[in-house]
Amino acid sequence: MHILSVDQFEQSWLEQLFNRADELREMDHDKKGRQDLAALHVGKQLCSLFYEPSTRTRLSFETAAVKLGMGVVSTENAREFSSAAKGETIEDTVKVLNEYHYDAIVLRHHETGAARQAADVSRSPIINAGDGKGEHPTQALLDMYTIYRKFGRLDNLTVIMGGDLANGRTVRSLSKLLSRGKGNLLIFVSIPELQIGADIKEVLTANKTEFREVSNLEEVAALADVVYWTRLQKERLDPGVKITHNFVIDGAVLPLLKQDMIIMHPLPRVDEITTEVDDDPRAQYFEQAGNGLYVRMALIDALVTT
């Protein structure tokens, strides 16, 4: 089984995964539990194949595998420091890795659709850790897990997503998952150059999920159960495109938000959430990143258990 898109995830499967993540989190909090974790998948190996720089995704996957007793082989910038620099295709790279008999391959790639290309020739499960402007399914899983831990449900939520929605793969995947829940309202805060793609709007419409598009957070802030903010993806902007509009959450925005809501961000942030927000109990983006470890542990555990 490959993990390529959130389209694969059923609601019942999500709940099972989140329950397993809770179990693994509990085990990780004492010495005996960690010893039990480390005995789960001894002798198995994970390949961490990243063609783009990453901190949270790569390290959380590798830490997850180590905590589960697996060996890890890793490259953090294969785009420059592998045979890709010589012109080798992703298919040929994966065919070689097949000969090393990994139990799973975690792949991040700069080209949209690369994860699918890799999966088409791979005997080992491919886990899509982000492909170009396409999807980031495991980020969506940890995002949903963060929301689930806060509210105990995945429906009847108002979620505001703001910033660079055109180039951010995290909001694409999260929007698709949220469209599975009943009664969810998605509000996109952006400008025409950065608005969410038409394909995502088609998915929302097909799933009868209500959505709105606005250009100002202040006019909708009071509605939010979740505010999911993103950075400007400068590395993915078309050459010559200049964006002067800044979407910023700072101390002036906080009074507009409900007391029982949460603020999320896939990280890294630049200046779109100021550091004064960090001490607000509604700021969940560091805990959100931490949740990624346990979701990815649960995912790897499910994939390599035989």
WOWO-V682011 format. One record per pair of residues at least 4 apart in sequence whose ideal C-beta (glycine too) atoms are under 8 Angstrom apart, sorted by the first residue. I is the first residue (numbers start at 1). J is the second residue. D is the distance in Angstrom with one decimal. If there is no record, write none. Layout:
# WOWO-V682011
[[I:J:D] [I:J:D]]
This chain:
# WOWO-V682011
[[1:125:5.8] [1:303:6.4] [2:115:7.8] [2:119:4.3] [2:122:7.4] [2:125:5.5] [2:126:4.6] [2:127:7.5] [2:128:7.8] [3:8:6.9] [3:125:7.1] [3:126:7.3] [3:127:4.6] [3:128:6.0] [3:137:5.9] [3:138:6.9] [3:299:6.7] [3:303:7.4] [4:8:7.0] [4:115:5.1] [4:116:5.8] [4:119:5.9] [4:126:6.9] [4:128:4.8] [4:135:7.5] [4:137:6.9] [5:128:7.2] [5:135:5.3] [5:137:5.8] [5:173:7.8] [6:135:6.6] [6:137:4.9] [6:140:5.1] [6:141:7.9] [6:173:4.8] [6:176:4.9] [6:177:5.0] [7:176:6.9] [8:137:7.6] [9:13:5.8] [9:14:5.7] [9:137:7.5] [9:141:7.5] [9:177:6.7] [9:180:8.0] [10:14:7.1] [11:15:6.8] [11:154:7.2] [11:180:5.8] [11:181:7.7] [12:16:6.6] [13:17:6.2] [14:18:6.2] [14:141:7.5] [14:144:6.4] [14:148:8.0] [14:154:7.3] [14:177:7.9] [15:19:6.3] [16:20:6.5] [17:21:6.4] [17:141:6.9] [17:145:7.9] [17:295:7.0] [17:298:5.2] [17:299:6.7] [17:302:7.0] [18:22:6.6] [18:144:7.8] [18:145:5.3] [18:148:5.6] [18:149:8.0] [18:295:7.6] [18:298:7.7] [19:23:6.7] [20:24:6.4] [20:298:4.1] [20:301:6.7] [20:302:7.2] [21:25:6.2] [21:145:6.2] [21:291:7.7] [21:294:4.2] [21:295:5.1] [21:297:6.9] [21:298:4.2] [22:26:6.5] [22:294:7.5] [23:27:6.5] [24:28:6.2] [24:37:6.9] [24:294:5.4] [24:297:4.8] [24:298:5.9] [24:301:7.1] [25:29:7.0] [25:294:4.6] [26:33:6.8] [27:33:3.5] [27:34:7.0] [27:36:6.0] [27:37:5.2] [28:33:6.1] [28:34:6.1] [28:37:6.4] [28:67:6.6] [28:294:7.5] [29:33:6.4] [30:34:7.1] [31:35:6.5] [32:36:6.5] [33:37:6.3] [34:38:6.3] [34:67:7.2] [35:39:6.7] [36:40:7.4] [37:67:5.3] [37:68:6.0] [37:69:7.0] [38:42:7.5] [38:67:6.8] [38:68:7.3] [38:69:4.4] [39:69:5.8] [40:68:5.1] [40:69:5.5] [40:301:6.8] [41:65:8.0] [41:68:4.7] [41:69:4.9] [41:70:5.0] [41:103:7.7] [41:300:7.9] [41:301:7.4] [41:304:5.7] [41:305:7.8] [42:69:4.5] [42:70:7.9] [44:69:7.6] [44:70:4.8] [44:71:7.3] [44:103:4.3] [44:304:5.4] [45:70:6.0] [45:71:4.4] [45:72:7.2] [45:73:6.6] [45:101:7.8] [45:102:5.3] [45:103:5.7] [46:61:7.3] [46:62:7.4] [46:65:4.2] [46:70:5.3] [46:71:7.3] [46:72:5.3] [46:73:7.5] [46:102:6.5] [46:103:6.5] [46:104:5.1] [46:105:7.5] [46:106:6.6] [46:300:6.9] [47:72:7.9] [47:73:5.1] [47:74:7.6] [47:97:6.0] [47:100:7.3] [47:102:4.4] [47:104:7.4] [47:105:4.6] [47:106:7.1] [47:124:7.5] [48:58:5.9] [48:61:5.9] [48:62:5.4] [48:65:8.0] [48:72:6.1] [48:73:7.0] [48:74:4.0] [48:75:7.1] [48:76:8.0] [48:106:5.0] [49:75:6.1] [49:78:5.9] [49:93:7.6] [49:97:7.4] [49:105:5.9] [49:106:6.7] [49:107:5.1] [49:108:7.6] [50:54:5.5] [50:57:8.0] [50:58:5.3] [50:74:7.7] [50:75:6.4] [50:76:5.3] [50:77:6.7] [50:78:6.2] [50:106:7.8] [50:107:7.7] [50:108:4.5] [50:129:7.1] [51:77:7.2] [51:78:4.7] [51:79:4.2] [51:82:7.9] [51:84:6.5] [51:107:7.9] [51:108:6.1] [51:109:4.7] [51:110:5.5] [51:114:7.8] [52:77:7.4] [52:79:6.6] [52:108:5.3] [52:109:7.1] [52:110:5.3] [52:130:7.2] [53:76:6.9] [53:77:6.1] [54:58:4.2] [54:59:7.8] [54:76:7.1] [54:108:5.9] [54:129:7.3] [54:130:7.8] [55:59:6.0] [55:268:7.1] [56:60:5.7] [56:267:6.0] [56:289:5.1] [56:292:6.2] [57:61:6.4] [57:108:6.6] [57:129:5.1] [57:130:6.7] [57:136:7.9] [57:138:7.3] [57:139:7.1] [57:292:7.4] [58:62:6.2] [58:74:7.2] [58:76:6.2] [58:106:7.8] [58:108:7.3] [58:129:7.5] [59:63:5.8] [60:64:6.1] [60:289:7.6] [60:292:4.6] [60:293:4.8] [60:296:5.4] [61:65:6.5] [61:106:4.8] [61:127:7.6] [61:129:6.8] [61:296:5.3] [61:300:7.6] [62:66:6.4] [62:72:4.9] [62:74:5.9] [63:67:6.1] [63:293:6.0] [64:68:6.5] [64:293:5.8] [64:294:8.0] [64:296:4.3] [64:297:4.2] [64:300:5.6] [65:70:4.1] [65:71:7.8] [65:72:5.1] [65:300:5.9] [66:70:6.7] [66:72:6.0] [67:293:8.0] [67:297:6.3] [68:297:6.2] [68:300:6.2] [68:301:6.2] [70:103:7.2] [70:300:7.5] [70:304:7.5] [73:100:7.9] [73:102:7.5] [75:81:6.6] [75:82:6.2] [77:81:5.4] [78:82:3.9] [78:84:5.7] [78:93:7.9] [79:84:5.7] [79:85:7.2] [79:110:6.2] [80:84:8.0] [80:85:5.7] [81:85:7.2] [82:88:7.5] [82:93:7.2] [83:87:7.9] [83:88:3.9] [83:93:6.8] [84:88:5.5] [84:90:7.8] [84:93:6.9] [88:92:5.2] [88:93:5.7] [89:93:7.0] [90:94:6.3] [90:109:6.6] [90:111:7.8] [90:114:5.2] [90:117:5.3] [90:118:5.3] [91:95:6.4] [91:117:5.9] [91:118:7.2] [91:120:7.4] [91:121:5.0] [92:96:6.7] [93:97:6.5] [93:118:8.0] [94:98:6.5] [94:105:7.2] [94:118:4.7] [94:121:5.3] [94:122:4.9] [94:126:7.7] [95:99:7.7] [95:121:5.6] [96:100:7.5] [97:102:6.2] [97:105:6.2] [97:122:7.5] [97:124:7.0] [98:121:7.6] [98:122:6.4] [98:123:4.9] [98:124:6.7] [101:124:7.6] [102:124:4.7] [103:124:6.6] [103:125:7.6] [103:303:7.8] [103:304:4.7] [104:124:6.0] [104:125:4.8] [104:126:7.9] [104:127:6.2] [104:300:6.3] [104:303:5.5] [104:304:5.9] [105:118:7.3] [105:122:6.5] [105:124:5.1] [105:125:7.1] [105:126:5.4] [105:127:7.0] [106:127:4.7] [106:129:5.1] [107:114:7.1] [107:115:5.7] [107:118:5.6] [107:126:5.7] [107:127:6.8] [107:128:6.4] [107:129:6.0] [107:131:7.7] [108:129:4.1] [108:130:4.7] [108:131:7.4] [109:114:3.5] [109:115:6.6] [109:118:7.8] [109:130:7.6] [109:131:4.9] [109:132:6.9] [110:114:7.7] [110:132:5.8] [111:131:6.6] [111:132:5.0] [112:131:5.6] [112:132:3.4] [112:133:5.3] [112:134:4.1] [113:117:6.2] [113:131:6.4] [113:132:7.3] [113:134:6.3] [114:118:6.3] [114:131:4.8] [114:132:7.0] [115:119:6.3] [115:126:6.0] [115:128:3.7] [115:131:4.6] [115:134:7.5] [115:135:7.9] [116:120:6.5] [116:131:7.9] [117:121:7.6] [118:122:5.6] [118:126:5.0] [119:126:4.4] [122:126:5.1] [125:303:5.0] [125:304:7.8] [127:138:6.7] [127:299:7.1] [127:300:7.9] [127:303:7.4] [128:135:6.4] [128:136:7.4] [128:137:5.6] [128:138:7.5] [129:136:7.2] [129:138:6.4] [130:134:7.9] [130:135:7.6] [130:136:4.3] [130:139:7.2] [130:169:5.9] [131:135:6.7] [131:169:7.5] [132:169:7.4] [132:236:7.7] [133:167:5.7] [133:169:5.9] [133:172:7.9] [133:236:6.0] [134:169:5.8] [134:172:7.5] [135:140:7.7] [135:169:5.6] [135:172:6.1] [135:173:4.7] [136:140:6.5] [136:169:4.5] [136:170:5.1] [136:172:7.9] [136:173:5.3] [136:266:7.8] [137:141:6.5] [137:173:5.5] [138:142:6.7] [138:292:7.4] [138:295:6.9] [138:296:6.1] [138:299:6.5] [139:143:6.2] [139:169:7.8] [139:170:4.9] [139:173:6.5] [139:174:7.7] [139:266:5.8] [139:292:7.4] [140:144:6.2] [140:170:7.0] [140:173:3.6] [140:174:4.8] [140:176:7.4] [140:177:5.1] [141:145:6.2] [141:295:5.0] [141:299:7.0] [142:146:6.4] [142:288:6.7] [142:289:7.9] [142:291:4.9] [142:292:4.0] [142:295:4.5] [142:296:7.5] [143:147:6.7] [143:170:7.2] [143:174:5.1] [143:177:7.9] [143:228:7.3] [143:264:6.6] [143:266:7.4] [143:288:6.9] [144:148:6.0] [144:154:6.3] [144:174:7.3] [144:177:5.6] [144:178:7.8] [145:149:6.3] [145:291:5.2] [145:294:7.7] [145:295:5.1] [146:150:6.7] [146:262:7.5] [146:264:6.4] [146:284:6.1] [146:287:7.1] [146:288:4.6] [146:291:5.1] [147:151:6.0] [147:154:6.6] [147:157:7.0] [147:159:8.0] [147:226:6.0] [147:262:7.6] [147:264:7.9] [148:152:6.8] [148:153:7.2] [148:154:5.9] [149:291:7.1] [150:262:5.4] [150:284:7.3] [151:157:6.7] [151:225:6.9] [153:157:7.4] [153:181:7.9] [154:178:7.5] [154:180:7.6] [154:181:4.6] [155:181:3.6] [155:182:4.4] [155:183:5.3] [155:184:6.0] [156:181:7.5] [156:182:6.8] [156:183:4.1] [156:184:6.9] [157:178:7.4] [157:181:7.0] [157:183:7.8] [157:184:5.2] [157:185:7.5] [157:225:4.7] [157:226:6.4] [158:184:7.6] [158:185:4.6] [158:187:6.9] [158:223:5.0] [158:224:5.7] [158:225:5.1] [158:226:7.5] [159:178:6.0] [159:184:6.7] [159:185:7.3] [159:186:5.4] [159:187:7.3] [159:224:7.2] [159:225:6.6] [159:226:4.5] [159:227:8.0] [159:228:6.2] [160:186:8.0] [160:187:4.6] [160:188:7.9] [160:189:6.1] [160:217:7.0] [160:220:6.1] [160:221:7.4] [160:223:7.4] [160:224:4.6] [160:226:7.0] [160:227:4.8] [160:228:6.8] [161:165:6.2] [161:171:5.0] [161:174:7.4] [161:175:7.1] [161:186:6.6] [161:187:7.3] [161:188:5.6] [161:189:7.0] [161:196:7.6] [161:228:4.7] [161:229:7.9] [161:230:7.3] [162:188:7.4] [162:189:3.6] [162:190:6.5] [162:217:5.9] [162:227:7.1] [162:228:7.4] [162:229:5.3] [162:230:6.9] [162:247:5.3] [163:168:7.0] [163:189:7.6] [163:190:6.7] [163:194:7.2] [163:229:5.7] [163:230:3.7] [163:231:6.4] [163:232:6.8] [163:247:4.9] [163:272:6.0] [164:168:5.2] [164:190:7.4] [164:194:4.9] [164:230:5.5] [164:231:6.6] [164:232:4.9] [164:233:4.9] [164:243:8.0] [165:171:5.3] [165:188:5.7] [165:190:4.8] [165:194:5.8] [165:195:5.7] [165:196:4.2] [165:197:8.0] [165:230:7.1] [166:190:7.6] [166:193:7.1] [166:194:4.8] [166:195:6.1] [166:196:6.9] [166:197:6.5] [167:194:7.3] [167:233:3.8] [167:236:4.0] [167:237:6.6] [168:172:7.2] [168:230:4.6] [168:231:7.9] [168:233:5.7] [168:266:7.6] [169:173:6.4] [170:174:6.1] [170:230:6.8] [170:266:4.3] [171:175:5.9] [171:196:6.7] [171:228:6.9] [171:230:6.2] [172:176:6.8] [172:196:7.5] [172:197:6.9] [172:200:5.6] [173:177:6.6] [174:178:6.1] [174:228:6.8] [175:179:6.5] [175:186:6.1] [175:196:6.8] [175:200:5.2] [175:203:7.3] [175:204:6.7] [176:180:7.8] [176:200:6.9] [176:203:5.6] [178:184:5.1] [178:186:6.2] [178:209:7.1] [179:184:7.1] [179:186:7.8] [179:203:5.9] [179:204:5.1] [179:207:4.0] [179:209:4.1] [180:207:6.9] [184:209:5.8] [184:210:7.7] [185:209:7.9] [185:210:5.0] [185:211:7.2] [185:212:7.4] [185:223:7.7] [186:204:6.7] [186:209:6.5] [186:210:7.4] [186:211:4.3] [186:212:7.6] [187:211:7.1] [187:212:4.9] [187:213:7.8] [187:214:6.5] [187:220:5.2] [187:223:7.0] [187:224:7.6] [188:195:6.4] [188:196:5.1] [188:211:6.6] [188:212:7.1] [188:213:4.9] [188:214:7.4] [189:214:5.6] [189:215:6.9] [189:216:7.1] [189:217:5.0] [189:220:7.1] [189:247:6.7] [190:194:4.6] [190:195:4.8] [190:196:7.2] [190:213:7.3] [190:215:7.0] [190:247:7.4] [191:195:7.0] [191:215:5.8] [191:243:7.7] [191:245:5.3] [193:241:6.9] [193:243:6.3] [194:232:7.8] [194:243:6.8] [195:213:6.3] [196:200:5.0] [196:201:6.5] [196:213:7.7] [197:201:7.3] [198:202:6.4] [199:203:6.8] [200:204:6.5] [201:205:6.2] [201:211:6.9] [202:206:6.2] [203:207:6.3] [204:209:4.4] [204:210:8.0] [204:211:5.1] [205:209:7.7] [212:220:7.6] [214:219:6.1] [214:220:5.7] [216:220:7.7] [217:221:5.4] [217:227:7.7] [217:247:7.0] [217:249:7.4] [217:253:6.6] [218:253:7.2] [218:256:6.1] [220:224:7.1] [221:227:7.4] [221:253:6.4] [221:256:4.0] [221:257:5.5] [222:256:5.9] [222:257:7.1] [222:258:6.7] [224:257:6.4] [224:258:6.8] [224:261:5.3] [225:258:7.4] [225:260:7.9] [225:261:5.3] [225:262:7.6] [226:261:6.5] [226:262:5.6] [226:263:7.9] [226:264:6.1] [227:249:7.1] [227:257:6.9] [227:261:6.9] [227:262:7.6] [227:263:5.0] [227:264:6.9] [228:264:4.7] [228:265:7.2] [229:247:7.2] [229:249:5.7] [229:263:7.0] [229:264:7.2] [229:265:5.0] [229:269:7.9] [229:272:5.8] [229:273:5.8] [230:265:6.9] [230:266:6.5] [230:272:7.3] [231:265:7.9] [231:268:6.9] [231:269:5.9] [231:270:5.1] [231:272:5.4] [232:237:7.8] [232:243:6.1] [232:270:7.3] [232:272:7.4] [233:237:6.7] [237:241:4.7] [237:243:7.2] [246:271:7.5] [246:272:7.2] [247:272:5.9] [248:253:7.9] [248:271:6.8] [248:272:5.6] [248:273:7.4] [248:274:6.8] [249:253:4.9] [249:254:7.9] [249:263:6.8] [249:272:6.9] [249:273:4.8] [249:274:7.2] [249:277:5.9] [250:254:7.9] [250:273:7.8] [250:274:4.3] [250:276:6.4] [250:277:6.7] [251:274:7.0] [251:276:4.8] [251:277:7.0] [253:257:6.9] [254:277:6.7] [254:280:5.8] [254:282:7.7] [257:261:5.5] [257:263:7.5] [257:282:6.6] [259:282:7.6] [261:282:5.9] [262:282:5.5] [262:283:7.9] [262:284:4.5] [263:273:7.3] [263:277:6.8] [263:280:7.3] [263:282:5.3] [263:283:5.0] [263:284:6.2] [263:285:6.8] [264:284:5.6] [264:285:5.7] [264:288:5.4] [265:269:5.5] [265:272:7.8] [265:273:5.9] [265:285:4.1] [265:288:7.4] [266:285:8.0] [266:288:7.9] [267:285:6.1] [267:288:7.9] [267:289:5.8] [269:273:5.2] [269:285:7.4] [273:277:5.3] [273:283:7.8] [273:285:7.4] [277:283:5.3] [278:283:5.6] [278:286:7.7] [279:283:7.4] [284:288:5.2] [285:289:6.7] [286:290:6.7] [287:291:6.5] [288:292:7.4] [290:294:7.9] [291:295:6.1] [292:296:5.9] [293:297:6.3] [294:298:6.4] [295:299:6.3] [296:300:6.2] [297:301:6.1] [298:302:6.4] [299:303:6.4] [300:304:6.0] [301:305:6.0]]
